[in-house]
Amino acid sequence: MIIEEYTDASGRNLFRRSFDRLDDRSQARVIAGIARIELGNFANTRNLGGGL
């Protein structure tokens, strides 16, 4: 699975804006979580509803 960051029509990337505000430890945890999902491991995820 390949995960890509979404950029809307006006060029905004809300993930990147939020991610950049995180401290280093939190950023590392997010990156590790994304890497697990790319490998197909969804064990530590939850459904947000609405198709997200």
N, CA, C and O of each residue as an XYZ file, in Angstrom:
208
protein
N       0.838     -1.157      0.000
C       0.000      0.000      0.000
C       0.894      1.234      0.000
O       1.919      1.280      0.680
N       0.489      2.215     -0.765
C       1.214      3.481     -0.816
C       0.312      4.563     -0.231
O      -0.832      4.720     -0.656
N       0.821      5.295      0.726
C       0.067      6.384      1.339
C       0.638      7.691      0.816
O       1.851      7.903      0.815
N      -0.253      8.559      0.375
C       0.158      9.853     -0.149
C      -0.533     10.964      0.631
O      -1.652     10.787      1.113
N       0.123     12.092      0.752
C      -0.478     13.252      1.405
C      -1.429     13.941      0.417
O      -1.123     14.084     -0.767
N      -2.574     14.357      0.931
C      -3.579     15.010      0.100
C      -3.343     16.514      0.089
O      -3.157     17.134      1.136
N      -3.354     17.080     -1.091
C      -3.290     18.524     -1.275
C      -4.537     18.937     -2.026
O      -4.829     18.390     -3.090
N      -5.281     19.900     -1.485
C      -6.533     20.287     -2.132
C      -6.269     21.191     -3.337
O      -5.120     21.509     -3.645
N      -7.331     21.594     -4.003
C      -7.221     22.368     -5.247
C      -6.503     23.702     -5.046
O      -5.907     24.233     -5.983
N      -6.556     24.239     -3.840
C      -5.879     25.521     -3.579
C      -4.448     25.324     -3.077
O      -3.784     26.291     -2.704
N      -3.972     24.076     -3.067
C      -2.597     23.793     -2.690
C      -2.369     23.587     -1.206
O      -1.220     23.506     -0.772
N      -3.434     23.499     -0.412
C      -3.290     23.301      1.028
C      -3.113     21.823      1.355
O      -3.790     20.962      0.794
N      -2.207     21.552      2.256
C      -1.971     20.206      2.752
C      -2.180     20.260      4.266
O      -1.268     20.591      5.022
N      -3.410     19.925      4.693
C      -3.758     20.057      6.106
C      -2.984     19.082      6.985
O      -2.669     19.398      8.132
N      -2.674     17.893      6.454
C      -1.865     16.948      7.225
C      -0.508     17.558      7.533
O      -0.068     17.543      8.683
N       0.154     18.088      6.528
C       1.504     18.634      6.707
C       1.483     19.795      7.697
O       2.384     19.921      8.526
N       0.458     20.642      7.613
C       0.364     21.771      8.540
C       0.251     21.276      9.975
O       0.906     21.811     10.869
N      -0.569     20.266     10.199
C      -0.738     19.717     11.547
C       0.518     18.972     11.990
O       0.969     19.122     13.125
N       1.072     18.176     11.096
C       2.255     17.373     11.406
C       3.426     18.268     11.812
O       4.129     17.969     12.777
N       3.634     19.353     11.088
C       4.756     20.243     11.363
C       4.658     20.913     12.732
O       5.669     21.373     13.263
N       3.471     20.973     13.303
C       3.281     21.580     14.626
C       3.577     20.602     15.766
O       3.667     21.011     16.924
N       3.726     19.332     15.450
C       3.989     18.316     16.477
C       5.436     18.377     16.945
O       6.320     18.811     16.206
N       5.668     17.940     18.175
C       7.043     17.833     18.666
C       7.710     16.621     17.998
O       7.034     15.804     17.374
N       9.005     16.514     18.131
C       9.770     15.455     17.447
C       9.298     14.055     17.806
O       9.201     13.192     16.934
N       9.004     13.820     19.079
C       8.574     12.491     19.504
C       7.241     12.125     18.864
O       7.062     10.999     18.400
N       6.320     13.058     18.837
C       5.010     12.804     18.227
C       5.135     12.581     16.728
O       4.458     11.718     16.171
N       5.996     13.353     16.071
C       6.220     13.154     14.642
C       6.752     11.750     14.381
O       6.323     11.089     13.436
N       7.676     11.296     15.207
C       8.234      9.950     15.038
C       7.154      8.889     15.198
O       7.148      7.900     14.465
N       6.241      9.080     16.146
C       5.156      8.113     16.348
C       4.214      8.088     15.152
O       3.762      7.020     14.741
N       3.915      9.256     14.592
C       3.045      9.318     13.409
C       3.719      8.616     12.235
O       3.079      7.831     11.535
N       4.988      8.885     12.015
C       5.731      8.262     10.918
C       5.753      6.744     11.087
O       5.568      6.010     10.116
N       5.978      6.272     12.310
C       5.987      4.830     12.566
C       4.616      4.220     12.286
O       4.518      3.133     11.716
N       3.569      4.917     12.684
C       2.215      4.430     12.429
C       1.902      4.350     10.949
O       1.304      3.377     10.490
N       2.298      5.357     10.204
C       2.086      5.356      8.753
C       2.871      4.221      8.108
O       2.367      3.557      7.201
N       4.098      3.994      8.565
C       4.911      2.903      8.018
C       4.236      1.552      8.257
O       4.241      0.696      7.372
N       3.649      1.349      9.455
C       2.938      0.099      9.745
C       1.741     -0.074      8.812
O       1.497     -1.169      8.304
N       0.998      1.007      8.590
C      -0.168      0.930      7.699
C       0.270      0.587      6.280
O      -0.381     -0.209      5.604
N       1.371      1.184      5.827
C       1.876      0.876      4.479
C       2.206     -0.607      4.338
O       2.111     -1.164      3.245
N       2.591     -1.243      5.439
C       2.908     -2.670      5.420
C       1.665     -3.538      5.609
O       1.752     -4.766      5.594
N       0.515     -2.900      5.786
C      -0.736     -3.635      5.929
C      -1.139     -3.916      7.362
O      -2.104     -4.645      7.591
N      -0.432     -3.361      8.332
C      -0.738     -3.569      9.743
C      -1.624     -2.423     10.241
O      -1.147     -1.317     10.493
N      -2.920     -2.709     10.375
C      -3.878     -1.708     10.829
C      -4.238     -1.889     12.302
O      -5.263     -1.370     12.745
N      -3.431     -2.605     13.065
C      -3.759     -2.977     14.438
C      -3.999     -1.770     15.348
O      -4.884     -1.826     16.203
N      -3.256     -0.708     15.195
C      -3.379      0.447     16.089
C      -4.157      1.593     15.461
O      -3.905      2.756     15.776
N      -5.098      1.280     14.578
C      -5.886      2.333     13.944
C      -7.345      2.201     14.358
O      -7.762      1.169     14.883
N      -8.104      3.240     14.121
C      -9.539      3.190     14.397
C     -10.272      3.974     13.310
O      -9.710      4.875     12.688
N     -11.502      3.621     13.101
C     -12.333      4.267     12.103
C     -12.837      5.588     12.662
O     -13.369      5.628     13.771
N     -12.676      6.667     11.906
C     -13.147      7.974     12.342
C     -14.589      8.212     11.912
O     -15.221      9.170     12.357
N     -15.106      7.351     11.055
C     -16.455      7.515     10.544
C     -16.467      8.341      9.277
O     -15.468      8.980      8.949
N     -17.551      8.340      8.575
C     -17.671      9.144      7.366
C     -16.707      8.759      6.264
O     -16.369      9.588      5.419
N     -16.257      7.509      6.261
C     -15.337      7.066      5.220
C     -13.885      7.377      5.485
O     -13.043      7.159      4.613
N     -13.563      7.885      6.671
C     -12.178      8.219      6.999
C     -11.553      7.124      7.842
O     -10.385      7.225      8.219
